[in-house]
Amino acid sequence: MLGRALGRWGFPALPIAFVAAFVLAPLALTIAVSFWTRVGLVVRPGFTFASYAAFFTGVRVLVLERSLVASIEATALGLLLAYPIAYFLAFKASPRVARTVLLLFTVPFLVNYIIRAFAWTWLLGRTGVINALLITTGLTNEPLDWLLYSDVAVLIGLVTSYMPFMIFPLWLSLAGIDRRLIQASWMLGAPPARTFVRVTLPLSLPGLFAAAIFSFVGSFGESAIPVIMGGVGYQLMGNSITSAMDVLNYPLAAAMSTVVLLVMMGLLLVWYLAFDARAFLGMILRPRG
């Protein structure tokens, strides 16, 4: 009896303790520091909203707005690219082809994403492959400077970094749809487009929202890509927090980190309340007859 109780509560206690020690405790410390006061180079414990006031009334709030816009744009473009790929793998490709393509989408993760970002700076530069191709084909007479160190370059970096993450939850959601529902819609005379809008798309919404969270959260907290592809002085929330830490303004960095955390937690809460994870995974985990 005692052994069964230990097995029932002991094993879950290990991951819970790990999460509490290495995730929840640092987050709680970050929130606490956001209310502290910076006096010179020293941070003193206290309870003040000065860091939040400095953030929301200063120029950094413009960084927050830019980060939100960039994250929304990267997420929308990523969905436009990832959804058709996931749809093809779930409905058109054979299981063997789907597994192979999904494996190929994991290959970029073997290379550090900072190295991938630097590779894009070479491709998008004045003497890069893309400008050379545009000049060779006659689409432009001179190199396009706005391809690099611009909003366009940062958007390309964000999409290419996080779009592969979006394919997996989308494929998981689409592959779990009961094919009999789609076939029933066809038998009732609904054309493919209407079947997609009324059956496939609504049933894939949990995976679609999960994919959007992957992209938005990653883009919103990104710190390396804005510097590498946006150039010196290009600020998103991630490298703005890093800049505050570089000048030892830990309360301000903690306040900005808390704002980012609240935005991310809000998205996760919406996903949790709107969708049932068991319904999302059910058809995948349940063997088909």
N, C-alpha and C positions, 0 to 999 in steps of 0.2 A: 504493500500500500504506500509506504513511504517512498520506495523507489519510483512508483508510478507518479506520485505527486512531484518528485524532483524532476522526473523526465518531462512532465507536463509544463512545469513552470521554470525549470532550470534552463532548458534550451532557448526558449524565447527571451529569457533574461539576459543572455549573452549579447545578442545583437542590440537589444534595447539599451543595455549599459554602454555598448560601444557608441551608439548614436548619441546617447546623452552626454558622454564624455568628450567626443570628438566633433560633434555637430551642434547640439543644442547649447552646450556650455560656451563655446566660442561665440555663437550668435547672441547669447544672452550678455556676454561680456561686451560685444560690439555695441549692443543697444545701450548698455549702461554707460560706456565711454562717450556715446553721443551726447549725453547730458552733462559731461564734465566740462571743466573750464581750462583753457590754455592761458598760462601766464608766462610770457617770454618763451623759453624753451621747455618749460615744465608744464605738465598736465596735472591738474588737481581735481580730485573727486568732488562732485557736487551734483546739483540738480538745476540745470538751466537750459532754456531753449535757445540760447544764443547761437549755437551752431546751426540749428534748423532755420533760425531767422536769417543768418548770414547766407545760407544756401538759397532759400526761397526769395530773398530780396536782392541777391547779387547777380552777377553775370552767369553764375553756374546754373541758374534756373533755365537759361537759354540752352545750356548743354543738356539738361534734362529733356527739354522740348525736342532738340535735335536727335537725341538718343531714341525718344519715342517714335519720331517720324522714321528714322533710319531702320529701327527694329520692325515697324509695321511694314515698311516697303520691302525689306529683306524677307519677311515672313510671307507676304502676299506673293512675291515673285518666286520664292522657294516652293510654295504650294502649287503654283501654276506649272512648275517644272516637275515636282515630285509626284503629284497626283496621277498624271497620265502614265508615268513610269510604273508606279505601284499598281495602277489599274491593269496595265498590260501584263505585268508579272502575275497578278492574281487571277485574271480571267482568260488571257490569251496564250500565255507561255506555258510550256509543259513544266511539271515540277522540277525536272532536272535543269532546265534553262533558268527557271526562277531562282533556284539555289545558286547556280553559277553567277548570275548577275548580282544577286545580293552579296555574294562573296566578293565580287569585284568592287562593290561599293564600300567594302570595308578596307580595301587596300590603301586608300589615301590616309586612313587613320594610322597606318604604320609609319608615316612620315610626319614629323612634327609640323603642326599647322603654321608655325612661324616661318619655317622653311618654305612651305607652300605659298605663304603670303609674299615672301621675297621673290619666289619664282614668278608671281604675277607682276611684280614691279618690272622684271625684265621683259615679260611679254607685252606689257602696256606702255613701256617707255618709248621715248622718241625714236630710238634705234631698235626697238623691239620687233618681234615677229608680226604683231597685229598691225602696227603702223607700216611696216615694210609691205605687208600684204595689201593694205588699202592703197598704197602708192602704186604698187605693181599693177593692180587691177584698174587703176585710173579713178577710183572713187574719191580720191583726194590728191592734191598736188604737193602737200607738205604734211609733215607729221602733226598729229592731233595732240596738243598739249593737255587737253582736258581728260584724256584717258587715264592719266596717272596723277596722284596727289589732288584728288577731287572727290566730290560726293559720289560720282559714278564709280570711281575706283574702290572706295570704301564699300559701296553697295555690292560690287562684284565680289570683293573679299568676303563679305558677310554671307552672301548667298552660297558661294562655293564652299565655305567652311561648314555651314550648318544644313544645307539642303540634303546631303546624304543621310543625316540623322533623321530627316523627315520621312524618308522612304519606308523605313522599317515599321513604324506604327501605322502608316497608311496601308502598307501591304498586309500587315497583321489584321487590320480591321476589314479590309476588302476581302481577303481570303476567308474570313470567318462568316461571310454572308451566306445564308442558305440559298443555294442555287434554285431551289424549288420556288422560292418567292419570285425570282426573276422570270423563271419559266411560266409561272402562273400569270404574270403580267403580260407576257407575250401571248399566251393563249387567249387572254381576254381582248386581244387586238391592239394593245398599246404599242406604239412604235418604240424603237430602242432609245431615242432621246427622252421620251416621256417616262419610260421605265427607269432610266438613269436618274432623272430628276425626282421621281416620286418614290423609288424603291432603293436604288443603289446609294445615291448620295446621302439620304437621311440615315441609312443604316451604317454608313461609314463615318458619320460625324464624330463619334468618340475618337477614332484614330486621327481624323483630320484635326480635331482640337488638340489632341496630344502632340501631333507633329508641329502645330502652330506654337505650342508652349516650348517645345525643344528649340525652335528657331528664335522665338522672341526673347526667351530668357537668355540664350547664349549671345544674341546680338546686343541685348540691352546691357549686359555686363562686360562686353568685349573691351579689351584694353590694348592688345597688340596691333590688330589690324588698322585701327584709326591712325596709329603712329607710323606704321610701315607704308600703308597705301594712301593715307590722307595727308601725310607730310607733317613737319614740325608745326605745332600749334593747333592741329586738328583735334578737337576734344569730343569724346563721348563719355558716358558715365564711368566706364571702367578706367580709362587713363586719367580722367579728372580726379577720381579717388586716389589713384597712384600719385598724382601731382601733389595732392594735399598731404599725403604721407611723406613725400620727399622733403617737404618743408616742416615736418614734424607737427603738423596740425591734425593730430589724431582725432580730436572730437569732431571736427568738420568731416574728416574722412569717414568716421563711424556714422555720422548723421546721414551722409549721402549713401553709405552702404545700407543703412536701415531703410531708407526710402526705396532703394532697389529691391531689398528683401520684401518689403510690403507689397510692391507691385507684383513680384513673382508669386508670393503667397496668395495674393488675390486671384491670380490666374489659376493656380492650382486648386483653390477653393471652389471657383466656378466650375472647373472640370469635375471635381469630386461631387458637387451637388447636382450637376446637370446630367452626368453619365454614370452608369453602373459598370465598374471595371469587370465584374463577373460576366455581364452581357458582352462586353468588349472582347474578353478572352474566351468566352464559353465555347464558341464554334471551333476555335483553334484547338482547344484542349480536349474537346469531346470528339472521339473518332466518328467519322461519317460512315453510315451504313450503306 
